[in-house]
C-alpha cells in the first residue's frame, strides 16, 4: 500500500472520531441550555451520528459508489478494496468514540 493511502486511512479514523465526539459534546451543551439531561442526550446524539460520521470520513457517498462501480464493472479490485478499508477504518473511529462516550457518561449506548 502506498504512503498516501495510509495517511488517508489515519485521517478517516480521526475524522469519524471527531464527528462523533464533537457533535455529541456540542449537542450536550445545547441539551444543558434547554434543561434536558446532557449526559443522557450525549449518548443518544452519538448513536444517531454514527452513519454521518462514516459518510463524512470517507468524503461523501458518491466517491464510494463510483469506486465500487470501478471494482465491479472495470475489474479494478484494488480500488474497491481500498474503499472497503477506508470504511472499516472510519467504523473503527466511530466505535472508539462511542466507547469513550460510554466511559464518560457511564451509560450503555445501544
Secondary structure, DSSP 8 states (H G I E B T S, - for coil): --HHHHHHHHHHHHHHHHHHHHHHHHHHHHHHHHTS-HHHHHHHHHHHTHHHHHHHHHT-HHHHHHHHHHHHHS--HHHHHHHHHHHHHHHHHHHHHHHHHHHHHT----
